[in-house]
Every structure is written in structure tokens, then in C-alpha cells.
């Protein structure tokens, strides 16, 4: 789950705070980075429990209506399709989810308002009405409605974002990308896997991913003066203090990656950091960053300072 995209984002955020404060040691920054990876994985599980809490909230409301003094026929015989969703039942029994939640004491007990608001938004949505009106019951539809809920209701929820910020400062910045991992996980669910359905591991290749993150972070910090000079040489018409700090930091990370990881193609690195500029800096940053990096790469190539090798899998 902690892929290269998320690693770059986390390092960008941590470096931004590091260079703005300048009161942390490299060792402390590295520790903070790996802690942020752990918290991102924790958020994956915290958000994945939302279907369980929302479903229980709906089931409790149905039970309350049934026990009214004068229940209507609709109260006594409600449409149970949502609360009997087979994907949610499978998720509730999932061994990995139950184990992680128990060990890390994850809960929404202090934020029942989030569950209530999300439930109301779901019930008032067009796709919920369509789902409840469908005559046939289908496991794929049971999965699909929750993919829609995560994408259309949970992702943009400001109330949810505020609640996550109260629980952990590491949880708010990357909610959208974590939810994208959840949506992918839901798609992979198979009914026959029952409670043994595998969730995403924290790392695809723990040693390689942690090595990549550590090297990238330390290279930017240790070679900061060199990287600053490279950028300064190719922005002669600009004073560095007039360039957005985030643009400079993104370019430093890109150059550190290009200079440190010979098996990563240059165009892959450039594309990744241009996307970061689009997401985390100003409107025109991606064009500016692309132009400066392209100029620096051309110089480094001409000076034969770039060595790129093909990577071969050995098995």
C-alpha cells in the first residue's frame, strides 16, 4: 500500500516542515517519516471500518422504528438490503481487519456525529435509492455501492476530515489517496474468500521501499547546497526567493531521485514530480518545474553526470 507515489508525497510534506523549521536532526526527520508511513497504514484500517459503523447505525435505527408504540407497516417490514449487504458482512468478519483494529484500538466512539452525517448523506443520494430499488440481490452490486460511497460521500466529507485531524495530525493530508487504496481493495474482494480475504499489506517490498524512502530523504538534506546551486544556475531570470518554496523543494526531490537511483528512468521521475507540482503548488508550477528540470537534465547528460541502467529481475 505504501507505494512510491505516497512515499514521495510524505517526504515532500516532511521536508517542507524540516526546511521551514530547521530545528530537527536528520535522525529525527527519518524517524518521523517512517512513523508517518505507519500512520498512513493505520488510516487505511480506520477508514475501512466506516462501512461497519454506518451499517450498524442504520440497523439500530430500523430496530428503534420497529419498537415504536405504533409502528407502521414500513417500520415493521423495512427494506433491509443495505443493512444486509454481503460485502459489509464479509468485511465485518475479516480476520486481518479485526486483528489490526483490536491491536491498535481504533474506534469511532468519540465521533458518532461523523457516522450520523455520512449515513444521512448516503440515504439521500440517488445511487442509494437506485440500489435499494433494485429487485435482484447481487454481491457485485453490494461491493459497488460501497465503492461509490467512498468516492462520492466519504472522500469529500469535511466533517470526516476534521474528525481525523482531531485523532492524528498524520491522518488528514493523505485521506484521498488512502481512500483510493480502499476502493481498489473493495474491487478485489471475492465472496468465496469469506473472512480470509486479504487486505493490502503495508509494503509491497518492505526493504526496497524503506531503502528508497531513506535514500531520497537523506539525499535532499545532505546535498541541499548542491541541489540549490543547480536550480539557481537554471533560473537566472529569477531570484530564488521569488520562486515558490514548494516548487524549489519539488525540484530538489526530483534531482535527488535522478542522481541517486540509476534504475528509475528519468522520464518516470520527471512525470511524478510534475504531478506533485500540479497537486501541491501553484497553478502554473508544473510548467515551470518541467522547464527547469528539463534544462538541468540536459546539462547533466551533456556533462555525463547521469548514469541510468536497465533493471533486470533475477529469479
C-alpha positions in Angstrom: 0.0 0.0 0.0 2.9 2.4 0.8 3.8 2.8 -2.9 6.3 5.2 -4.4 3.6 7.9 -5.1 2.7 8.0 -1.4 6.3 7.9 -0.3 7.1 10.9 -2.4 4.2 12.8 -1.0 5.1 12.0 2.5 8.7 13.0 2.0 7.6 16.3 0.4 5.5 17.1 3.4 8.2 16.2 5.9 10.9 18.1 4.0 8.7 21.2 3.8 8.3 21.2 7.6 12.0 20.4 8.1 13.3 23.3 5.9 10.8 25.7 7.4 11.8 24.9 11.0 15.4 23.8 10.7 15.4 22.6 14.3 15.3 18.8 13.7 18.1 16.4 13.2 18.3 14.1 10.2 17.7 11.1 12.5 14.6 12.7 13.9 13.3 13.5 10.4 13.9 9.9 9.3 12.0 8.6 12.4 9.1 11.0 11.7 9.0 9.8 8.0 8.7 6.1 8.9 6.2 6.9 11.6 4.1 8.7 9.0 4.1 5.6 6.9 2.8 3.6 9.9 0.1 6.2 10.5 -1.0 6.1 6.8 -1.5 2.3 7.1 -3.4 2.8 10.3 -5.7 5.3 8.5 -6.4 2.6 5.8 -7.9 0.4 8.5 -9.6 3.2 10.4 -11.4 4.3 7.2 -12.2 0.7 6.3 -14.2 0.3 9.5 -16.7 3.0 8.3 -19.0 0.6 6.5 -19.3 -1.4 9.7 -20.3 1.6 11.8 -22.6 3.1 9.2 -24.4 -0.2 8.7 -24.8 -0.7 12.5 -26.2 2.9 12.7 -28.8 2.0 10.1 -29.6 -1.3 11.7 -30.1 0.4 15.1 -32.5 3.0 13.5 -34.5 0.2 12.0 -34.8 -1.6 15.3 -35.9 1.6 17.0 -38.7 2.1 14.5 -39.8 -1.5 14.9 -40.2 -0.9 18.7 -42.2 2.3 18.4 -45.5 2.4 20.3 -47.4 2.4 17.0 -45.1 1.1 14.3 -46.3 1.4 10.7 -46.1 -1.4 8.2 -42.9 0.2 6.8 -41.4 0.2 10.3 -42.2 -3.4 10.8 -41.2 -4.6 7.3 -38.4 -2.3 6.1 -36.2 -2.7 3.1 -33.1 -4.5 4.6 -31.0 -4.6 1.6 -28.4 -2.0 2.8 -28.1 -3.5 6.3 -27.8 -7.0 4.9 -25.1 -6.0 2.4 -22.9 -9.1 1.9 -19.7 -7.2 1.3 -20.1 -5.4 4.7 -20.9 -8.8 6.4 -17.7 -10.2 4.9 -15.7 -7.2 5.9 -17.1 -7.4 9.5 -15.8 -11.0 9.7 -12.4 -10.2 8.1 -9.6 -11.6 10.3 -7.0 -9.0 9.2 -9.3 -6.1 9.9 -10.5 -7.4 13.3 -6.9 -8.1 14.4 -5.5 -4.7 13.3 -8.4 -2.8 14.9 -8.1 -4.6 18.2 -4.3 -4.3 18.4 -4.4 -0.5 17.5 -7.6 0.3 19.5 -9.2 2.0 16.5 -12.6 3.4 17.1 -15.2 6.0 16.1 -16.8 6.1 19.5 -15.9 9.7 20.1 -17.1 10.8 16.6 -20.6 9.4 16.3 -21.6 12.7 14.6 -19.4 11.6 11.6 -21.3 8.3 11.3 -24.6 10.1 11.6 -23.8 12.7 8.9 -22.3 10.2 6.5 -25.3 8.0 6.9 -27.7 10.8 6.1 -25.8 11.8 3.0 -25.8 8.2 1.8 -29.5 7.7 2.3 -30.3 11.0 0.5 -28.1 10.0 -2.5 -29.5 9.0 -5.9 -27.3 5.9 -6.1 -28.6 4.7 -2.7 -32.2 5.0 -3.9 -31.3 3.0 -7.1 -29.6 0.3 -5.0 -32.5 -0.1 -2.7 -35.0 -0.2 -5.5 -33.2 -3.0 -7.4 -35.2 -6.2 -7.2 -32.4 -8.7 -7.6 -29.6 -9.0 -4.9 -26.1 -9.2 -6.3 -22.7 -9.4 -4.5 -21.0 -7.2 -7.1 -23.7 -4.5 -6.5 -23.1 -4.8 -2.8 -19.5 -4.0 -3.4 -20.1 -1.3 -5.9 -22.4 0.8 -3.7 -19.6 1.0 -1.1 -17.1 2.0 -3.8 -19.4 4.8 -4.7 -19.9 5.8 -1.1 -16.2 6.0 -0.5 -15.6 8.0 -3.7 -18.7 10.3 -3.7 -19.5 10.8 0.0 -16.6 9.8 2.3 -13.8 11.4 0.3 -15.2 15.0 0.2 -16.5 15.0 3.8 -15.2 18.0 5.7 -16.7 16.6 8.9 -14.7 13.4 8.5 -11.5 15.3 7.7 -12.0 17.4 10.9 -12.5 14.3 13.0 -9.4 12.6 11.5 -7.4 15.7 12.3 -8.5 15.5 15.9 -7.4 11.9 16.1 -4.0 12.3 14.4 -2.1 15.1 12.6 -0.8 12.4 10.3 -4.2 11.3 9.1 -5.6 14.4 7.2 -3.1 15.1 4.5 -3.5 11.9 2.5 -7.1 10.9 3.1 -7.9 10.9 -0.6 -5.1 8.6 -1.7 -5.8 6.2 1.2 -9.4 6.0 0.2 -8.3 5.2 -3.4 -6.5 2.2 -1.9 -9.7 1.2 -0.1 -11.7 1.4 -3.3 -9.2 -0.8 -5.0 -9.3 -3.3 -2.2 -13.1 -3.5 -2.3 -12.9 -4.3 -6.0 -10.6 -7.3 -5.2 -13.0 -8.8 -2.7 -14.3 -12.3 -3.6 -17.3 -13.8 -1.7 -15.7 -17.2 -1.6 -12.7 -15.8 0.4 -15.0 -15.3 3.4 -13.2 -14.0 6.4 -9.8 -14.8 4.9 -9.9 -12.1 2.2 -6.5 -10.4 2.1 -6.3 -6.7 2.6 -3.4 -4.6 1.3 0.0 -5.1 3.0 1.7 -2.1 4.3 4.6 -2.5 1.9 4.9 -4.4 -1.4 8.6 -4.8 -0.8 9.4 -3.5 2.7 13.2 -3.4 2.4 13.2 -1.9 -1.0 10.5 0.7 -0.3 12.1 1.8 3.0 15.5 2.0 1.4 14.1 4.2 -1.4 12.5 6.5 1.1 15.5 6.7 3.3 17.9 7.5 0.5 15.6 10.1 -1.1 15.1 11.9 2.1 18.8 12.0 3.2 20.0 12.9 -0.3 17.8 16.0 -0.4 19.0 17.1 3.0 22.7 16.2 2.7 23.1 17.6 -0.9 20.9 20.6 -0.3 23.5 23.2 -1.2 24.4 21.3 -4.4 20.8 21.0 -5.5 20.1 24.7 -4.7 23.1 25.7 -6.9 21.9 23.5 -9.8 18.4 25.1 -9.6 19.9 28.6 -9.2 22.1 28.1 -12.3 19.0 27.3 -14.4 16.7 30.1 -13.1 19.0 33.0 -14.0 16.0 35.3 -14.7 14.5 34.6 -11.3 15.6 35.3 -7.8 15.2 32.1 -5.7 13.3 33.9 -3.1 10.7 34.8 -5.7 10.1 31.2 -6.7 7.5 29.3 -4.7 9.3 27.4 -2.0 7.2 24.3 -2.8 8.5 24.4 -6.4 12.1 24.5 -5.3 11.5 21.6 -2.9 9.8 19.5 -5.6 12.7 20.2 -8.0 15.3 19.3 -5.3 13.5 16.0 -4.7 13.3 15.2 -8.4 17.0 15.9 -8.9 17.9 13.9 -5.8 16.0 10.9 -7.3 17.5 11.3 -10.7 21.0 11.5 -9.3 20.6 8.7 -6.7 18.5 6.0 -8.3 20.0 4.8 -11.7 17.4 2.2 -12.3 14.5 4.7 -12.3 14.0 6.1 -15.8 14.4 9.9 -15.9 11.0 10.4 -17.6 9.3 8.4 -14.9 10.8 10.7 -12.2 10.0 13.9 -14.1 6.4 12.8 -14.6 6.0 12.0 -11.0 7.2 15.4 -9.7 5.4 17.4 -12.4 2.2 15.7 -11.0 3.3 16.7 -7.5 3.7 20.3 -8.6 0.2 20.2 -10.0 -1.3 18.9 -6.8 0.7 20.7 -4.1 2.0 24.0 -5.6 0.6 26.9 -7.7 -1.5 26.8 -10.9 1.5 27.3 -13.3 4.1 25.4 -11.2 4.1 22.2 -13.3 5.1 24.1 -16.4 7.8 26.0 -14.6 9.1 22.9 -12.8 9.1 20.9 -16.0 11.1 23.5 -17.9 13.8 24.0 -15.2 14.2 20.2 -14.6 14.4 19.6 -18.4 17.2 22.2 -18.7 19.1 20.7 -15.7 18.8 17.1 -17.0 20.1 18.2 -20.4 23.2 19.8 -18.8 23.8 16.7 -16.6 23.6 14.5 -19.6 26.0 16.7 -21.6 28.4 16.5 -18.7 28.0 12.7 -18.5 26.9 13.0 -14.9 23.8 10.9 -15.3 24.2 7.1 -15.3 21.0 5.2 -15.9 20.9 1.4 -16.1 18.2 -1.1 -17.0 16.9 -3.1 -14.2 16.6 -6.8 -14.6 14.6 -9.1 -12.4 16.6 -12.0 -11.0 14.5 -15.0 -10.2 
